[in-house]
Structure formats: structure tokens, C-alpha cells
Amino acid sequence: MPSRDINVIALVKGGERYVFLYDDDSREETLRALGRCAANPELSFSWYDASVLGDKVRRSPVRGGRMRFVPPADRPA
């Protein structure tokens, strides 16, 4: 089974935290989720927030290969 990379975008606004996890195949669904959050009057998430995060989703590169996260403490000097 092929490994799927997970993309993360997040916004902290006041006491609320909005975290969106998505893979490269679900970008369009992520954009729709941003719009649903912006349309919800019970959330502080605005259309401006949706626009900024949506732009990040659209601009993030599609990765065909795997990337490995190396914590700063483990990186060579």
C-alpha cells in the first residue's frame, strides 16, 4: 500500500484553533471545508481566513515522492 503524505494548515484565532489535515488528492474537499467553516456564524473563522488558508492549499506543492521530517535537534550542524 503506498504511503500518503499529509499536509497541514492551521490557524489560531482567539481561543479557537482550526487545524486542517489533507492529502494531495483531497485539496478540493479541503477548500470546501474552509468555506463551510467561514459560512458558520457560530465560528470566528471568517471568509478572509478561508481565503488566506485556501491560497496556501492551492500553492502548496503536490508531492509525488516522500518527504521526511527531521526535528531541529536531529539536524546536522
N, CA, C and O atoms as a Tripos MOL2 file, in Angstrom:
@<TRIPOS>MOLECULE
protein
  308   307    77     0     0
PROTEIN
NO_CHARGES

@<TRIPOS>ATOM
      1 N           0.8450   -1.1710    0.0000 N.3       1 MET1
      2 CA          0.0000    0.0000    0.0000 C.3       1 MET1
      3 C           0.8960    1.2420    0.0000 C.2       1 MET1
      4 O           1.7790    1.3520    0.8510 O.2       1 MET1
      5 N           0.6930    2.1790   -0.9300 N.am      2 PRO2
      6 CA          1.5520    3.3610   -0.9940 C.3       2 PRO2
      7 C           1.3070    4.2840    0.1970 C.2       2 PRO2
      8 O           0.1930    4.3910    0.7080 O.2       2 PRO2
      9 N           2.3750    4.9430    0.6190 N.am      3 SER3
     10 CA          2.2730    5.8980    1.7100 C.3       3 SER3
     11 C           1.6550    7.1900    1.1980 C.2       3 SER3
     12 O           1.9070    7.5980    0.0640 O.2       3 SER3
     13 N           0.8450    7.8340    2.0330 N.am      4 ARG4
     14 CA          0.2340    9.1070    1.6540 C.3       4 ARG4
     15 C           0.7800   10.1940    2.5560 C.2       4 ARG4
     16 O           0.7210   10.0940    3.7810 O.2       4 ARG4
     17 N           1.3060   11.2240    1.9390 N.am      5 ASP5
     18 CA          1.7770   12.3740    2.6930 C.3       5 ASP5
     19 C           0.5760   13.1810    3.1540 C.2       5 ASP5
     20 O          -0.4150   13.3100    2.4350 O.2       5 ASP5
     21 N           0.6720   13.7140    4.3390 N.am      6 ILE6
     22 CA         -0.3990   14.5270    4.9040 C.3       6 ILE6
     23 C           0.0720   15.9730    4.9860 C.2       6 ILE6
     24 O           1.1430   16.2600    5.5220 O.2       6 ILE6
     25 N          -0.7320   16.8720    4.4520 N.am      7 ASN7
     26 CA         -0.4750   18.3090    4.5290 C.3       7 ASN7
     27 C          -1.2490   18.8620    5.7170 C.2       7 ASN7
     28 O          -2.3180   18.3570    6.0610 O.2       7 ASN7
     29 N          -0.7070   19.8970    6.3380 N.am      8 VAL8
     30 CA         -1.3470   20.5080    7.4980 C.3       8 VAL8
     31 C          -1.3660   22.0190    7.3210 C.2       8 VAL8
     32 O          -0.3450   22.6260    6.9990 O.2       8 VAL8
     33 N          -2.5310   22.6230    7.5320 N.am      9 ILE9
     34 CA         -2.6260   24.0770    7.6500 C.3       9 ILE9
     35 C          -3.3810   24.3430    8.9460 C.2       9 ILE9
     36 O          -4.2830   23.5910    9.3170 O.2       9 ILE9
     37 N          -3.0100   25.4030    9.6180 N.am     10 ALA10
     38 CA         -3.6280   25.6860   10.9130 C.3      10 ALA10
     39 C          -3.7730   27.1830   11.1130 C.2      10 ALA10
     40 O          -3.0250   27.9850   10.5540 O.2      10 ALA10
     41 N          -4.7560   27.5360   11.9270 N.am     11 LEU11
     42 CA         -5.0000   28.9250   12.2910 C.3      11 LEU11
     43 C          -5.4090   28.9540   13.7560 C.2      11 LEU11
     44 O          -6.2970   28.2130   14.1750 O.2      11 LEU11
     45 N          -4.7610   29.8070   14.5260 N.am     12 VAL12
     46 CA         -5.1590   30.0430   15.9130 C.3      12 VAL12
     47 C          -5.7680   31.4350   15.9410 C.2      12 VAL12
     48 O          -5.1290   32.4180   15.5640 O.2      12 VAL12
     49 N          -7.0070   31.5020   16.3910 N.am     13 LYS13
     50 CA         -7.7340   32.7680   16.3910 C.3      13 LYS13
     51 C          -8.4580   32.8910   17.7220 C.2      13 LYS13
     52 O          -9.4470   32.2030   17.9740 O.2      13 LYS13
     53 N          -7.9470   33.7810   18.5720 N.am     14 GLY14
     54 CA         -8.5210   33.8800   19.9110 C.3      14 GLY14
     55 C          -8.3060   32.5710   20.6480 C.2      14 GLY14
     56 O          -7.1900   32.0530   20.6930 O.2      14 GLY14
     57 N          -9.3670   32.0400   21.2200 N.am     15 GLY15
     58 CA         -9.2830   30.7690   21.9280 C.3      15 GLY15
     59 C          -9.5760   29.5690   21.0530 C.2      15 GLY15
     60 O          -9.6080   28.4390   21.5410 O.2      15 GLY15
     61 N          -9.7890   29.7950   19.7630 N.am     16 GLU16
     62 CA        -10.1170   28.6970   18.8460 C.3      16 GLU16
     63 C          -8.8960   28.3090   18.0210 C.2      16 GLU16
     64 O          -8.0540   29.1410   17.6810 O.2      16 GLU16
     65 N          -8.8300   27.0210   17.7120 N.am     17 ARG17
     66 CA         -7.7660   26.5060   16.8570 C.3      17 ARG17
     67 C          -8.4110   25.7400   15.7090 C.2      17 ARG17
     68 O          -9.2380   24.8520   15.9200 O.2      17 ARG17
     69 N          -8.0240   26.0950   14.5160 N.am     18 TYR18
     70 CA         -8.5320   25.4270   13.3180 C.3      18 TYR18
     71 C          -7.3670   24.7000   12.6720 C.2      18 TYR18
     72 O          -6.3930   25.3280   12.2580 O.2      18 TYR18
     73 N          -7.4600   23.3850   12.5850 N.am     19 VAL19
     74 CA         -6.3940   22.5760   12.0120 C.3      19 VAL19
     75 C          -7.0220   21.7130   10.9210 C.2      19 VAL19
     76 O          -8.0010   21.0060   11.1600 O.2      19 VAL19
     77 N          -6.4520   21.7810    9.7330 N.am     20 PHE20
     78 CA         -6.9450   21.0220    8.5920 C.3      20 PHE20
     79 C          -5.8420   20.0900    8.1210 C.2      20 PHE20
     80 O          -4.7350   20.5360    7.8210 O.2      20 PHE20
     81 N          -6.1370   18.8080    8.0550 N.am     21 LEU21
     82 CA         -5.2160   17.7900    7.5530 C.3      21 LEU21
     83 C          -5.7830   17.2750    6.2340 C.2      21 LEU21
     84 O          -6.9690   16.9590    6.1490 O.2      21 LEU21
     85 N          -4.9510   17.1910    5.2210 N.am     22 TYR22
     86 CA         -5.4420   16.7250    3.9230 C.3      22 TYR22
     87 C          -4.2920   16.1310    3.1260 C.2      22 TYR22
     88 O          -3.1290   16.4820    3.3270 O.2      22 TYR22
     89 N          -4.6370   15.2260    2.2200 N.am     23 ASP23
     90 CA         -3.6190   14.7040    1.3200 C.3      23 ASP23
     91 C          -3.7860   15.4000   -0.0290 C.2      23 ASP23
     92 O          -4.7240   16.1710   -0.2270 O.2      23 ASP23
     93 N          -2.8780   15.1220   -0.9400 N.am     24 ASP24
     94 CA         -2.8920   15.8200   -2.2280 C.3      24 ASP24
     95 C          -4.1610   15.5400   -3.0320 C.2      24 ASP24
     96 O          -4.5720   16.3650   -3.8470 O.2      24 ASP24
     97 N          -4.7820   14.3850   -2.8070 N.am     25 ASP25
     98 CA         -5.9970   14.0400   -3.5500 C.3      25 ASP25
     99 C          -7.2530   14.7160   -2.9830 C.2      25 ASP25
    100 O          -8.3030   14.6980   -3.6250 O.2      25 ASP25
    101 N          -7.1570   15.3060   -1.8000 N.am     26 SER26
    102 CA         -8.3540   15.8960   -1.1920 C.3      26 SER26
    103 C          -8.2690   17.4150   -1.0600 C.2      26 SER26
    104 O          -8.9030   17.9940   -0.1780 O.2      26 SER26
    105 N          -7.5050   18.0530   -1.9110 N.am     27 ARG27
    106 CA         -7.3880   19.5130   -1.8750 C.3      27 ARG27
    107 C          -8.7280   20.2070   -2.0990 C.2      27 ARG27
    108 O          -9.0630   21.1470   -1.3790 O.2      27 ARG27
    109 N          -9.4820   19.7620   -3.0690 N.am     28 GLU28
    110 CA        -10.7740   20.4060   -3.3630 C.3      28 GLU28
    111 C         -11.7320   20.2730   -2.1830 C.2      28 GLU28
    112 O         -12.4390   21.2250   -1.8510 O.2      28 GLU28
    113 N         -11.7610   19.1110   -1.5520 N.am     29 GLU29
    114 CA        -12.6230   18.9220   -0.3800 C.3      29 GLU29
    115 C         -12.1620   19.8180    0.7640 C.2      29 GLU29
    116 O         -12.9900   20.3170    1.5260 O.2      29 GLU29
    117 N         -10.8760   20.0270    0.8930 N.am     30 THR30
    118 CA        -10.3530   20.9140    1.9280 C.3      30 THR30
    119 C         -10.8090   22.3480    1.6800 C.2      30 THR30
    120 O         -11.1890   23.0480    2.6190 O.2      30 THR30
    121 N         -10.7740   22.7840    0.4390 N.am     31 LEU31
    122 CA        -11.2430   24.1340    0.1020 C.3      31 LEU31
    123 C         -12.7280   24.2860    0.4330 C.2      31 LEU31
    124 O         -13.1500   25.3360    0.9170 O.2      31 LEU31
    125 N         -13.5120   23.2540    0.1790 N.am     32 ARG32
    126 CA        -14.9370   23.3030    0.5220 C.3      32 ARG32
    127 C         -15.1250   23.3570    2.0370 C.2      32 ARG32
    128 O         -16.0110   24.0580    2.5270 O.2      32 ARG32
    129 N         -14.2940   22.6200    2.7820 N.am     33 ALA33
    130 CA        -14.3760   22.6370    4.2460 C.3      33 ALA33
    131 C         -14.0530   24.0280    4.7870 C.2      33 ALA33
    132 O         -14.6740   24.4790    5.7500 O.2      33 ALA33
    133 N         -13.0880   24.7040    4.1760 N.am     34 LEU34
    134 CA        -12.7650   26.0740    4.5880 C.3      34 LEU34
    135 C         -13.9860   26.9760    4.3920 C.2      34 LEU34
    136 O         -14.2960   27.8020    5.2490 O.2      34 LEU34
    137 N         -14.6660   26.8140    3.2730 N.am     35 GLY35
    138 CA        -15.8720   27.6000    3.0030 C.3      35 GLY35
    139 C         -16.9890   27.2970    3.9820 C.2      35 GLY35
    140 O         -17.7090   28.2040    4.3980 O.2      35 GLY35
    141 N         -17.1460   26.0230    4.3590 N.am     36 ARG36
    142 CA        -18.1830   25.6700    5.3400 C.3      36 ARG36
    143 C         -17.8860   26.3100    6.6940 C.2      36 ARG36
    144 O         -18.7960   26.7760    7.3790 O.2      36 ARG36
    145 N         -16.6130   26.3310    7.0750 N.am     37 CYS37
    146 CA        -16.2520   26.9750    8.3530 C.3      37 CYS37
    147 C         -16.5300   28.4760    8.2970 C.2      37 CYS37
    148 O         -17.0380   29.0530    9.2590 O.2      37 CYS37
    149 N         -16.2010   29.1020    7.1800 N.am     38 ALA38
    150 CA        -16.4220   30.5470    7.0470 C.3      38 ALA38
    151 C         -17.9050   30.8830    7.0540 C.2      38 ALA38
    152 O         -18.2940   31.9500    7.5300 O.2      38 ALA38
    153 N         -18.7310   29.9970    6.5380 N.am     39 ALA39
    154 CA        -20.1730   30.2470    6.4730 C.3      39 ALA39
    155 C         -20.8820   29.9650    7.7950 C.2      39 ALA39
    156 O         -22.0600   30.2900    7.9430 O.2      39 ALA39
    157 N         -20.1900   29.3740    8.7430 N.am     40 ASN40
    158 CA        -20.8000   29.0270   10.0250 C.3      40 ASN40
    159 C         -20.7320   30.2340   10.9620 C.2      40 ASN40
    160 O         -19.6440   30.6130   11.3960 O.2      40 ASN40
    161 N         -21.8730   30.8390   11.2790 N.am     41 PRO41
    162 CA        -21.8670   32.0330   12.1280 C.3      41 PRO41
    163 C         -21.4600   31.7560   13.5780 C.2      41 PRO41
    164 O         -21.1800   32.6930   14.3250 O.2      41 PRO41
    165 N         -21.4240   30.5050   13.9800 N.am     42 GLU42
    166 CA        -21.0220   30.1620   15.3500 C.3      42 GLU42
    167 C         -19.5070   30.1340   15.5250 C.2      42 GLU42
    168 O         -19.0160   30.0280   16.6490 O.2      42 GLU42
    169 N         -18.7660   30.2280   14.4300 N.am     43 LEU43
    170 CA        -17.3050   30.2040   14.4890 C.3      43 LEU43
    171 C         -16.7470   31.5960   14.2200 C.2      43 LEU43
    172 O         -17.3830   32.4100   13.5510 O.2      43 LEU43
    173 N         -15.5760   31.8600   14.7380 N.am     44 SER44
    174 CA        -14.9110   33.1360   14.4470 C.3      44 SER44
    175 C         -14.1520   33.0760   13.1240 C.2      44 SER44
    176 O         -13.5720   34.0760   12.7020 O.2      44 SER44
    177 N         -14.1460   31.9300   12.4720 N.am     45 PHE45
    178 CA        -13.4490   31.7180   11.2010 C.3      45 PHE45
    179 C         -14.1520   32.5460   10.1130 C.2      45 PHE45
    180 O         -15.3350   32.3470    9.8390 O.2      45 PHE45
    181 N         -13.4110   33.4680    9.5050 N.am     46 SER46
    182 CA        -14.0180   34.4010    8.5420 C.3      46 SER46
    183 C         -13.7280   33.9820    7.0990 C.2      46 SER46
    184 O         -12.9470   33.0660    6.8380 O.2      46 SER46
    185 N         -14.3840   34.6830    6.1750 N.am     47 TRP47
    186 CA        -14.1040   34.4410    4.7560 C.3      47 TRP47
    187 C         -12.6740   34.8620    4.4170 C.2      47 TRP47
    188 O         -12.0460   34.2780    3.5340 O.2      47 TRP47
    189 N         -12.1680   35.8590    5.1090 N.am     48 TYR48
    190 CA        -10.7650   36.2490    4.9170 C.3      48 TYR48
    191 C          -9.8520   35.0950    5.3420 C.2      48 TYR48
    192 O          -8.8980   34.7730    4.6330 O.2      48 TYR48
    193 N         -10.1340   34.4730    6.4860 N.am     49 ASP49
    194 CA         -9.3450   33.3240    6.9410 C.3      49 ASP49
    195 C          -9.3970   32.2030    5.9010 C.2      49 ASP49
    196 O          -8.3760   31.5940    5.5810 O.2      49 ASP49
    197 N         -10.5970   31.9390    5.3810 N.am     50 ALA50
    198 CA        -10.7580   30.8920    4.3690 C.3      50 ALA50
    199 C          -9.9530   31.2260    3.1200 C.2      50 ALA50
    200 O          -9.3550   30.3410    2.5080 O.2      50 ALA50
    201 N          -9.9390   32.4970    2.7410 N.am     51 SER51
    202 CA         -9.1930   32.9190    1.5620 C.3      51 SER51
    203 C          -7.6910   32.7230    1.7440 C.2      51 SER51
    204 O          -7.0110   32.2090    0.8560 O.2      51 SER51
    205 N          -7.1810   33.1370    2.9000 N.am     52 VAL52
    206 CA         -5.7390   33.0170    3.1690 C.3      52 VAL52
    207 C          -5.3230   31.5460    3.2220 C.2      52 VAL52
    208 O          -4.3440   31.1540    2.5880 O.2      52 VAL52
    209 N          -6.0640   30.7380    3.9740 N.am     53 LEU53
    210 CA         -5.7090   29.3220    4.0620 C.3      53 LEU53
    211 C          -5.9390   28.6050    2.7390 C.2      53 LEU53
    212 O          -5.1680   27.7170    2.3740 O.2      53 LEU53
    213 N          -6.9900   28.9810    2.0210 N.am     54 GLY54
    214 CA         -7.2340   28.3870    0.7050 C.3      54 GLY54
    215 C          -6.1060   28.6670   -0.2590 C.2      54 GLY54
    216 O          -5.7420   27.8060   -1.0600 O.2      54 GLY54
    217 N          -5.5480   29.8660   -0.1890 N.am     55 ASP55
    218 CA         -4.4080   30.2030   -1.0390 C.3      55 ASP55
    219 C          -3.2140   29.3160   -0.6940 C.2      55 ASP55
    220 O          -2.4770   28.8920   -1.5850 O.2      55 ASP55
    221 N          -3.0220   29.0370    0.5850 N.am     56 LYS56
    222 CA         -1.9310   28.1540    1.0000 C.3      56 LYS56
    223 C          -2.1450   26.7360    0.4670 C.2      56 LYS56
    224 O          -1.1970   26.0800    0.0340 O.2      56 LYS56
    225 N          -3.3900   26.2690    0.5030 N.am     57 VAL57
    226 CA         -3.6970   24.9350   -0.0280 C.3      57 VAL57
    227 C          -3.3910   24.8950   -1.5230 C.2      57 VAL57
    228 O          -2.7640   23.9510   -2.0040 O.2      57 VAL57
    229 N          -3.8300   25.9130   -2.2570 N.am     58 ARG58
    230 CA         -3.6230   25.9370   -3.7080 C.3      58 ARG58
    231 C          -2.1480   26.0380   -4.0840 C.2      58 ARG58
    232 O          -1.7230   25.4550   -5.0820 O.2      58 ARG58
    233 N          -1.3640   26.7690   -3.2960 N.am     59 ARG59
    234 CA          0.0400   26.9960   -3.6200 C.3      59 ARG59
    235 C           0.9840   25.9010   -3.1200 C.2      59 ARG59
    236 O           2.1260   25.8210   -3.5720 O.2      59 ARG59
    237 N           0.5280   25.0700   -2.2050 N.am     60 SER60
    238 CA          1.4220   24.0330   -1.6810 C.3      60 SER60
    239 C           1.7100   23.0220   -2.7850 C.2      60 SER60
    240 O           0.8110   22.6200   -3.5230 O.2      60 SER60
    241 N           2.9700   22.6180   -2.8880 N.am     61 PRO61
    242 CA          3.3540   21.7150   -3.9760 C.3      61 PRO61
    243 C           2.7540   20.3230   -3.7990 C.2      61 PRO61
    244 O           2.6170   19.8260   -2.6810 O.2      61 PRO61
    245 N           2.4030   19.7130   -4.9140 N.am     62 VAL62
    246 CA          1.9500   18.3260   -4.9080 C.3      62 VAL62
    247 C           3.2180   17.4820   -4.8640 C.2      62 VAL62
    248 O           4.1050   17.6230   -5.7050 O.2      62 VAL62
    249 N           3.2870   16.6090   -3.8760 N.am     63 ARG63
    250 CA          4.4950   15.7990   -3.7020 C.3      63 ARG63
    251 C           4.2520   14.3990   -4.2190 C.2      63 ARG63
    252 O           3.3540   13.6920   -3.7610 O.2      63 ARG63
    253 N           5.0650   14.0160   -5.1760 N.am     64 GLY64
    254 CA          4.9870   12.6510   -5.6690 C.3      64 GLY64
    255 C           5.8330   11.7200   -4.8330 C.2      64 GLY64
    256 O           5.4800   10.5570   -4.6360 O.2      64 GLY64
    257 N           6.9480   12.2270   -4.3410 N.am     65 GLY65
    258 CA          7.8380   11.4160   -3.5240 C.3      65 GLY65
    259 C           7.5800   11.6580   -2.0550 C.2      65 GLY65
    260 O           6.7200   12.4590   -1.6870 O.2      65 GLY65
    261 N           8.3090   10.9780   -1.2380 N.am     66 ARG66
    262 CA          8.1360   11.1190    0.2040 C.3      66 ARG66
    263 C           9.1020   12.1530    0.7470 C.2      66 ARG66
    264 O          10.2480   12.2410    0.3080 O.2      66 ARG66
    265 N           8.6350   12.9260    1.6960 N.am     67 MET67
    266 CA          9.4880   13.8650    2.4080 C.3      67 MET67
    267 C           9.5670   13.3750    3.8410 C.2      67 MET67
    268 O           8.5980   12.8470    4.3860 O.2      67 MET67
    269 N          10.7080   13.5520    4.4330 N.am     68 ARG68
    270 CA         10.8820   13.1030    5.8020 C.3      68 ARG68
    271 C          11.1110   14.3000    6.6990 C.2      68 ARG68
    272 O          11.9400   15.1580    6.3950 O.2      68 ARG68
    273 N          10.3880   14.3660    7.7960 N.am     69 PHE69
    274 CA         10.5470   15.4390    8.7550 C.3      69 PHE69
    275 C          11.7050   15.0950    9.6770 C.2      69 PHE69
    276 O          11.7610   14.0010   10.2380 O.2      69 PHE69
    277 N          12.6270   16.0340    9.8270 N.am     70 VAL70
    278 CA         13.7390   15.8600   10.7550 C.3      70 VAL70
    279 C          13.6330   16.9820   11.7810 C.2      70 VAL70
    280 O          13.7750   18.1560   11.4400 O.2      70 VAL70
    281 N          13.3810   16.6160   13.0470 N.am     71 PRO71
    282 CA         13.2950   17.6520   14.0840 C.3      71 PRO71
    283 C          14.5750   18.4860   14.1470 C.2      71 PRO71
    284 O          15.6560   17.9620   13.8800 O.2      71 PRO71
    285 N          14.4770   19.7840   14.4980 N.am     72 PRO72
    286 CA         15.6450   20.6480   14.5330 C.3      72 PRO72
    287 C          16.8080   20.1000   15.3580 C.2      72 PRO72
    288 O          17.9680   20.3000   14.9970 O.2      72 PRO72
    289 N          16.5120   19.4150   16.4550 N.am     73 ALA73
    290 CA         17.5690   18.8890   17.3030 C.3      73 ALA73
    291 C          18.3550   17.7640   16.6300 C.2      73 ALA73
    292 O          19.5020   17.5080   16.9960 O.2      73 ALA73
    293 N          17.7530   17.0960   15.6560 N.am     74 ASP74
    294 CA         18.3990   15.9780   14.9840 C.3      74 ASP74
    295 C          19.0820   16.3700   13.6770 C.2      74 ASP74
    296 O          19.7150   15.5330   13.0330 O.2      74 ASP74
    297 N          18.9580   17.6320   13.2830 N.am     75 ARG75
    298 CA         19.5550   18.0570   12.0210 C.3      75 ARG75
    299 C          21.0560   18.2360   12.1860 C.2      75 ARG75
    300 O          21.5190   18.6930   13.2310 O.2      75 ARG75
    301 N          21.8200   17.8750   11.1530 N.am     76 PRO76
    302 CA         23.2680   18.0760   11.2420 C.3      76 PRO76
    303 C          23.5970   19.5590   11.2810 C.2      76 PRO76
    304 O          22.8970   20.3700   10.6750 O.2      76 PRO76
    305 N          24.6300   19.9050   11.9720 N.am     77 ALA77
    306 CA         25.0340   21.3200   12.1080 C.3      77 ALA77
    307 C          25.6520   21.8490   10.8470 C.2      77 ALA77
    308 O          26.0440   23.0140   10.7920 O.2      77 ALA77
@<TRIPOS>BOND
     1     1     2 1
     2     2     3 1
     3     3     4 2
     4     3     5 am
     5     5     6 1
     6     6     7 1
     7     7     8 2
     8     7     9 am
     9     9    10 1
    10    10    11 1
    11    11    12 2
    12    11    13 am
    13    13    14 1
    14    14    15 1
    15    15    16 2
    16    15    17 am
    17    17    18 1
    18    18    19 1
    19    19    20 2
    20    19    21 am
    21    21    22 1
    22    22    23 1
    23    23    24 2
    24    23    25 am
    25    25    26 1
    26    26    27 1
    27    27    28 2
    28    27    29 am
    29    29    30 1
    30    30    31 1
    31    31    32 2
    32    31    33 am
    33    33    34 1
    34    34    35 1
    35    35    36 2
    36    35    37 am
    37    37    38 1
    38    38    39 1
    39    39    40 2
    40    39    41 am
    41    41    42 1
    42    42    43 1
    43    43    44 2
    44    43    45 am
    45    45    46 1
    46    46    47 1
    47    47    48 2
    48    47    49 am
    49    49    50 1
    50    50    51 1
    51    51    52 2
    52    51    53 am
    53    53    54 1
    54    54    55 1
    55    55    56 2
    56    55    57 am
    57    57    58 1
    58    58    59 1
    59    59    60 2
    60    59    61 am
    61    61    62 1
    62    62    63 1
    63    63    64 2
    64    63    65 am
    65    65    66 1
    66    66    67 1
    67    67    68 2
    68    67    69 am
    69    69    70 1
    70    70    71 1
    71    71    72 2
    72    71    73 am
    73    73    74 1
    74    74    75 1
    75    75    76 2
    76    75    77 am
    77    77    78 1
    78    78    79 1
    79    79    80 2
    80    79    81 am
    81    81    82 1
    82    82    83 1
    83    83    84 2
    84    83    85 am
    85    85    86 1
    86    86    87 1
    87    87    88 2
    88    87    89 am
    89    89    90 1
    90    90    91 1
    91    91    92 2
    92    91    93 am
    93    93    94 1
    94    94    95 1
    95    95    96 2
    96    95    97 am
    97    97    98 1
    98    98    99 1
    99    99   100 2
   100    99   101 am
   101   101   102 1
   102   102   103 1
   103   103   104 2
   104   103   105 am
   105   105   106 1
   106   106   107 1
   107   107   108 2
   108   107   109 am
   109   109   110 1
   110   110   111 1
   111   111   112 2
   112   111   113 am
   113   113   114 1
   114   114   115 1
   115   115   116 2
   116   115   117 am
   117   117   118 1
   118   118   119 1
   119   119   120 2
   120   119   121 am
   121   121   122 1
   122   122   123 1
   123   123   124 2
   124   123   125 am
   125   125   126 1
   126   126   127 1
   127   127   128 2
   128   127   129 am
   129   129   130 1
   130   130   131 1
   131   131   132 2
   132   131   133 am
   133   133   134 1
   134   134   135 1
   135   135   136 2
   136   135   137 am
   137   137   138 1
   138   138   139 1
   139   139   140 2
   140   139   141 am
   141   141   142 1
   142   142   143 1
   143   143   144 2
   144   143   145 am
   145   145   146 1
   146   146   147 1
   147   147   148 2
   148   147   149 am
   149   149   150 1
   150   150   151 1
   151   151   152 2
   152   151   153 am
   153   153   154 1
   154   154   155 1
   155   155   156 2
   156   155   157 am
   157   157   158 1
   158   158   159 1
   159   159   160 2
   160   159   161 am
   161   161   162 1
   162   162   163 1
   163   163   164 2
   164   163   165 am
   165   165   166 1
   166   166   167 1
   167   167   168 2
   168   167   169 am
   169   169   170 1
   170   170   171 1
   171   171   172 2
   172   171   173 am
   173   173   174 1
   174   174   175 1
   175   175   176 2
   176   175   177 am
   177   177   178 1
   178   178   179 1
   179   179   180 2
   180   179   181 am
   181   181   182 1
   182   182   183 1
   183   183   184 2
   184   183   185 am
   185   185   186 1
   186   186   187 1
   187   187   188 2
   188   187   189 am
   189   189   190 1
   190   190   191 1
   191   191   192 2
   192   191   193 am
   193   193   194 1
   194   194   195 1
   195   195   196 2
   196   195   197 am
   197   197   198 1
   198   198   199 1
   199   199   200 2
   200   199   201 am
   201   201   202 1
   202   202   203 1
   203   203   204 2
   204   203   205 am
   205   205   206 1
   206   206   207 1
   207   207   208 2
   208   207   209 am
   209   209   210 1
   210   210   211 1
   211   211   212 2
   212   211   213 am
   213   213   214 1
   214   214   215 1
   215   215   216 2
   216   215   217 am
   217   217   218 1
   218   218   219 1
   219   219   220 2
   220   219   221 am
   221   221   222 1
   222   222   223 1
   223   223   224 2
   224   223   225 am
   225   225   226 1
   226   226   227 1
   227   227   228 2
   228   227   229 am
   229   229   230 1
   230   230   231 1
   231   231   232 2
   232   231   233 am
   233   233   234 1
   234   234   235 1
   235   235   236 2
   236   235   237 am
   237   237   238 1
   238   238   239 1
   239   239   240 2
   240   239   241 am
   241   241   242 1
   242   242   243 1
   243   243   244 2
   244   243   245 am
   245   245   246 1
   246   246   247 1
   247   247   248 2
   248   247   249 am
   249   249   250 1
   250   250   251 1
   251   251   252 2
   252   251   253 am
   253   253   254 1
   254   254   255 1
   255   255   256 2
   256   255   257 am
   257   257   258 1
   258   258   259 1
   259   259   260 2
   260   259   261 am
   261   261   262 1
   262   262   263 1
   263   263   264 2
   264   263   265 am
   265   265   266 1
   266   266   267 1
   267   267   268 2
   268   267   269 am
   269   269   270 1
   270   270   271 1
   271   271   272 2
   272   271   273 am
   273   273   274 1
   274   274   275 1
   275   275   276 2
   276   275   277 am
   277   277   278 1
   278   278   279 1
   279   279   280 2
   280   279   281 am
   281   281   282 1
   282   282   283 1
   283   283   284 2
   284   283   285 am
   285   285   286 1
   286   286   287 1
   287   287   288 2
   288   287   289 am
   289   289   290 1
   290   290   291 1
   291   291   292 2
   292   291   293 am
   293   293   294 1
   294   294   295 1
   295   295   296 2
   296   295   297 am
   297   297   298 1
   298   298   299 1
   299   299   300 2
   300   299   301 am
   301   301   302 1
   302   302   303 1
   303   303   304 2
   304   303   305 am
   305   305   306 1
   306   306   307 1
   307   307   308 2
@<TRIPOS>SUBSTRUCTURE
     1 MET1         2 RESIDUE 1 A MET
     2 PRO2         6 RESIDUE 1 A PRO
     3 SER3        10 RESIDUE 1 A SER
     4 ARG4        14 RESIDUE 1 A ARG
     5 ASP5        18 RESIDUE 1 A ASP
     6 ILE6        22 RESIDUE 1 A ILE
     7 ASN7        26 RESIDUE 1 A ASN
     8 VAL8        30 RESIDUE 1 A VAL
     9 ILE9        34 RESIDUE 1 A ILE
    10 ALA10       38 RESIDUE 1 A ALA
    11 LEU11       42 RESIDUE 1 A LEU
    12 VAL12       46 RESIDUE 1 A VAL
    13 LYS13       50 RESIDUE 1 A LYS
    14 GLY14       54 RESIDUE 1 A GLY
    15 GLY15       58 RESIDUE 1 A GLY
    16 GLU16       62 RESIDUE 1 A GLU
    17 ARG17       66 RESIDUE 1 A ARG
    18 TYR18       70 RESIDUE 1 A TYR
    19 VAL19       74 RESIDUE 1 A VAL
    20 PHE20       78 RESIDUE 1 A PHE
    21 LEU21       82 RESIDUE 1 A LEU
    22 TYR22       86 RESIDUE 1 A TYR
    23 ASP23       90 RESIDUE 1 A ASP
    24 ASP24       94 RESIDUE 1 A ASP
    25 ASP25       98 RESIDUE 1 A ASP
    26 SER26      102 RESIDUE 1 A SER
    27 ARG27      106 RESIDUE 1 A ARG
    28 GLU28      110 RESIDUE 1 A GLU
    29 GLU29      114 RESIDUE 1 A GLU
    30 THR30      118 RESIDUE 1 A THR
    31 LEU31      122 RESIDUE 1 A LEU
    32 ARG32      126 RESIDUE 1 A ARG
    33 ALA33      130 RESIDUE 1 A ALA
    34 LEU34      134 RESIDUE 1 A LEU
    35 GLY35      138 RESIDUE 1 A GLY
    36 ARG36      142 RESIDUE 1 A ARG
    37 CYS37      146 RESIDUE 1 A CYS
    38 ALA38      150 RESIDUE 1 A ALA
    39 ALA39      154 RESIDUE 1 A ALA
    40 ASN40      158 RESIDUE 1 A ASN
    41 PRO41      162 RESIDUE 1 A PRO
    42 GLU42      166 RESIDUE 1 A GLU
    43 LEU43      170 RESIDUE 1 A LEU
    44 SER44      174 RESIDUE 1 A SER
    45 PHE45      178 RESIDUE 1 A PHE
    46 SER46      182 RESIDUE 1 A SER
    47 TRP47      186 RESIDUE 1 A TRP
    48 TYR48      190 RESIDUE 1 A TYR
    49 ASP49      194 RESIDUE 1 A ASP
    50 ALA50      198 RESIDUE 1 A ALA
    51 SER51      202 RESIDUE 1 A SER
    52 VAL52      206 RESIDUE 1 A VAL
    53 LEU53      210 RESIDUE 1 A LEU
    54 GLY54      214 RESIDUE 1 A GLY
    55 ASP55      218 RESIDUE 1 A ASP
    56 LYS56      222 RESIDUE 1 A LYS
    57 VAL57      226 RESIDUE 1 A VAL
    58 ARG58      230 RESIDUE 1 A ARG
    59 ARG59      234 RESIDUE 1 A ARG
    60 SER60      238 RESIDUE 1 A SER
    61 PRO61      242 RESIDUE 1 A PRO
    62 VAL62      246 RESIDUE 1 A VAL
    63 ARG63      250 RESIDUE 1 A ARG
    64 GLY64      254 RESIDUE 1 A GLY
    65 GLY65      258 RESIDUE 1 A GLY
    66 ARG66      262 RESIDUE 1 A ARG
    67 MET67      266 RESIDUE 1 A MET
    68 ARG68      270 RESIDUE 1 A ARG
    69 PHE69      274 RESIDUE 1 A PHE
    70 VAL70      278 RESIDUE 1 A VAL
    71 PRO71      282 RESIDUE 1 A PRO
    72 PRO72      286 RESIDUE 1 A PRO
    73 ALA73      290 RESIDUE 1 A ALA
    74 ASP74      294 RESIDUE 1 A ASP
    75 ARG75      298 RESIDUE 1 A ARG
    76 PRO76      302 RESIDUE 1 A PRO
    77 ALA77      306 RESIDUE 1 A ALA
